[in-house]
Amino acid sequence: MNTLTSRVAALPSVCPVAPPGAQAYANTLTGYVLWGVLALMVVGVVVSIGAVVGGRVFSMPHASKAGVVGVAVVFVAAVAYMIVPGMLSGITGSGCVG
């Protein structure tokens, strides 16, 4: 058993590396995605508030309830937007295998 663990420990670690010149494009794409998510959150809040107001004005309680749920869902998504990347970074570490 000791020879097996010594052989496994002797293996070099393999780390993910972007191809030359690809990191700039990956950063740009990631930035666009993050910006798009933030924009969708703003749209979700505006639409949800519009549903609450429209439900109150037109006496449609289901629309008002859906608007309140929409605001709550956007709030939960915003919290996840801040917490999940840190969690993934903690789980994967540097990304090296070996």
C-alpha positions as protocol buffer text, in pm:
chain_id: "A"
residue {
  index: 1
  type: MET
  ca { x: 0 y: 0 z: 0 }
}
residue {
  index: 2
  type: ASN
  ca { x: 287 y: 237 z: 73 }
}
residue {
  index: 3
  type: THR
  ca { x: 429 y: 192 z: -276 }
}
residue {
  index: 4
  type: LEU
  ca { x: 93 y: 289 z: -426 }
}
residue {
  index: 5
  type: THR
  ca { x: 69 y: 610 z: -223 }
}
residue {
  index: 6
  type: SER
  ca { x: 430 y: 699 z: -302 }
}
residue {
  index: 7
  type: ARG
  ca { x: 363 y: 651 z: -675 }
}
residue {
  index: 8
  type: VAL
  ca { x: 50 y: 867 z: -660 }
}
residue {
  index: 9
  type: ALA
  ca { x: 235 y: 1135 z: -463 }
}
residue {
  index: 10
  type: ALA
  ca { x: 514 y: 1137 z: -722 }
}
residue {
  index: 11
  type: LEU
  ca { x: 277 y: 1228 z: -1008 }
}
residue {
  index: 12
  type: PRO
  ca { x: 306 y: 1592 z: -1117 }
}
residue {
  index: 13
  type: SER
  ca { x: 6 y: 1819 z: -1078 }
}
residue {
  index: 14
  type: VAL
  ca { x: -166 y: 1937 z: -1394 }
}
residue {
  index: 15
  type: CYS
  ca { x: -310 y: 2288 z: -1394 }
}
residue {
  index: 16
  type: PRO
  ca { x: -553 y: 2428 z: -1652 }
}
residue {
  index: 17
  type: VAL
  ca { x: -395 y: 2696 z: -1869 }
}
residue {
  index: 18
  type: ALA
  ca { x: -568 y: 2895 z: -2140 }
}
residue {
  index: 19
  type: PRO
  ca { x: -417 y: 2877 z: -2489 }
}
residue {
  index: 20
  type: PRO
  ca { x: -193 y: 3172 z: -2579 }
}
residue {
  index: 21
  type: GLY
  ca { x: -400 y: 3482 z: -2646 }
}
residue {
  index: 22
  type: ALA
  ca { x: -729 y: 3322 z: -2535 }
}
residue {
  index: 23
  type: GLN
  ca { x: -740 y: 3467 z: -2182 }
}
residue {
  index: 24
  type: ALA
  ca { x: -829 y: 3817 z: -2305 }
}
residue {
  index: 25
  type: TYR
  ca { x: -1126 y: 3679 z: -2499 }
}
residue {
  index: 26
  type: ALA
  ca { x: -1235 y: 3466 z: -2204 }
}
residue {
  index: 27
  type: ASN
  ca { x: -1224 y: 3770 z: -1974 }
}
residue {
  index: 28
  type: THR
  ca { x: -1424 y: 3976 z: -2223 }
}
residue {
  index: 29
  type: LEU
  ca { x: -1686 y: 3703 z: -2262 }
}
residue {
  index: 30
  type: THR
  ca { x: -1713 y: 3658 z: -1885 }
}
residue {
  index: 31
  type: GLY
  ca { x: -1755 y: 4032 z: -1840 }
}
residue {
  index: 32
  type: TYR
  ca { x: -2034 y: 4041 z: -2099 }
}
residue {
  index: 33
  type: VAL
  ca { x: -2215 y: 3753 z: -1928 }
}
residue {
  index: 34
  type: LEU
  ca { x: -2189 y: 3916 z: -1584 }
}
residue {
  index: 35
  type: TRP
  ca { x: -2311 y: 4247 z: -1723 }
}
residue {
  index: 36
  type: GLY
  ca { x: -2603 y: 4070 z: -1894 }
}
residue {
  index: 37
  type: VAL
  ca { x: -2702 y: 3898 z: -1570 }
}
residue {
  index: 38
  type: LEU
  ca { x: -2703 y: 4232 z: -1387 }
}
residue {
  index: 39
  type: ALA
  ca { x: -2912 y: 4388 z: -1664 }
}
residue {
  index: 40
  type: LEU
  ca { x: -3164 y: 4102 z: -1645 }
}
residue {
  index: 41
  type: MET
  ca { x: -3188 y: 4148 z: -1268 }
}
residue {
  index: 42
  type: VAL
  ca { x: -3273 y: 4517 z: -1316 }
}
residue {
  index: 43
  type: VAL
  ca { x: -3533 y: 4427 z: -1580 }
}
residue {
  index: 44
  type: GLY
  ca { x: -3678 y: 4164 z: -1344 }
}
residue {
  index: 45
  type: VAL
  ca { x: -3715 y: 4417 z: -1062 }
}
residue {
  index: 46
  type: VAL
  ca { x: -3878 y: 4675 z: -1294 }
}
residue {
  index: 47
  type: VAL
  ca { x: -4123 y: 4419 z: -1437 }
}
residue {
  index: 48
  type: SER
  ca { x: -4205 y: 4286 z: -1090 }
}
residue {
  index: 49
  type: ILE
  ca { x: -4272 y: 4633 z: -951 }
}
residue {
  index: 50
  type: GLY
  ca { x: -4485 y: 4701 z: -1260 }
}
residue {
  index: 51
  type: ALA
  ca { x: -4685 y: 4385 z: -1186 }
}
residue {
  index: 52
  type: VAL
  ca { x: -4743 y: 4495 z: -827 }
}
residue {
  index: 53
  type: VAL
  ca { x: -4854 y: 4842 z: -932 }
}
residue {
  index: 54
  type: GLY
  ca { x: -5066 y: 4710 z: -1220 }
}
residue {
  index: 55
  type: GLY
  ca { x: -5227 y: 4453 z: -993 }
}
residue {
  index: 56
  type: ARG
  ca { x: -5321 y: 4722 z: -741 }
}
residue {
  index: 57
  type: VAL
  ca { x: -5450 y: 4965 z: -1004 }
}
residue {
  index: 58
  type: PHE
  ca { x: -5657 y: 4711 z: -1196 }
}
residue {
  index: 59
  type: SER
  ca { x: -5770 y: 4510 z: -889 }
}
residue {
  index: 60
  type: MET
  ca { x: -5582 y: 4197 z: -992 }
}
residue {
  index: 61
  type: PRO
  ca { x: -5448 y: 4038 z: -673 }
}
residue {
  index: 62
  type: HIS
  ca { x: -5278 y: 3752 z: -858 }
}
residue {
  index: 63
  type: ALA
  ca { x: -5066 y: 3999 z: -1054 }
}
residue {
  index: 64
  type: SER
  ca { x: -4967 y: 4176 z: -733 }
}
residue {
  index: 65
  type: LYS
  ca { x: -4870 y: 3848 z: -568 }
}
residue {
  index: 66
  type: ALA
  ca { x: -4668 y: 3745 z: -874 }
}
residue {
  index: 67
  type: GLY
  ca { x: -4489 y: 4080 z: -865 }
}
residue {
  index: 68
  type: VAL
  ca { x: -4395 y: 4037 z: -500 }
}
residue {
  index: 69
  type: VAL
  ca { x: -4271 y: 3685 z: -571 }
}
residue {
  index: 70
  type: GLY
  ca { x: -4073 y: 3823 z: -866 }
}
residue {
  index: 71
  type: VAL
  ca { x: -3898 y: 4081 z: -648 }
}
residue {
  index: 72
  type: ALA
  ca { x: -3816 y: 3810 z: -393 }
}
residue {
  index: 73
  type: VAL
  ca { x: -3675 y: 3579 z: -662 }
}
residue {
  index: 74
  type: VAL
  ca { x: -3456 y: 3859 z: -801 }
}
residue {
  index: 75
  type: PHE
  ca { x: -3331 y: 3931 z: -448 }
}
residue {
  index: 76
  type: VAL
  ca { x: -3242 y: 3563 z: -394 }
}
residue {
  index: 77
  type: ALA
  ca { x: -3071 y: 3556 z: -737 }
}
residue {
  index: 78
  type: ALA
  ca { x: -2869 y: 3867 z: -644 }
}
residue {
  index: 79
  type: VAL
  ca { x: -2752 y: 3702 z: -322 }
}
residue {
  index: 80
  type: ALA
  ca { x: -2658 y: 3388 z: -515 }
}
residue {
  index: 81
  type: TYR
  ca { x: -2478 y: 3607 z: -772 }
}
residue {
  index: 82
  type: MET
  ca { x: -2249 y: 3727 z: -493 }
}
residue {
  index: 83
  type: ILE
  ca { x: -2207 y: 3399 z: -301 }
}
residue {
  index: 84
  type: VAL
  ca { x: -2186 y: 3121 z: -562 }
}
residue {
  index: 85
  type: PRO
  ca { x: -1858 y: 3230 z: -732 }
}
residue {
  index: 86
  type: GLY
  ca { x: -1682 y: 3229 z: -393 }
}
residue {
  index: 87
  type: MET
  ca { x: -1823 y: 2887 z: -315 }
}
residue {
  index: 88
  type: LEU
  ca { x: -1707 y: 2745 z: -648 }
}
residue {
  index: 89
  type: SER
  ca { x: -1363 y: 2898 z: -600 }
}
residue {
  index: 90
  type: GLY
  ca { x: -1339 y: 2740 z: -255 }
}
residue {
  index: 91
  type: ILE
  ca { x: -1444 y: 2399 z: -386 }
}
residue {
  index: 92
  type: THR
  ca { x: -1220 y: 2389 z: -694 }
}
residue {
  index: 93
  type: GLY
  ca { x: -923 y: 2573 z: -542 }
}
residue {
  index: 94
  type: SER
  ca { x: -658 y: 2649 z: -803 }
}
residue {
  index: 95
  type: GLY
  ca { x: -805 y: 2392 z: -1042 }
}
residue {
  index: 96
  type: CYS
  ca { x: -489 y: 2181 z: -1044 }
}
residue {
  index: 97
  type: VAL
  ca { x: -528 y: 1805 z: -1058 }
}
residue {
  index: 98
  type: GLY
  ca { x: -276 y: 1568 z: -915 }
}
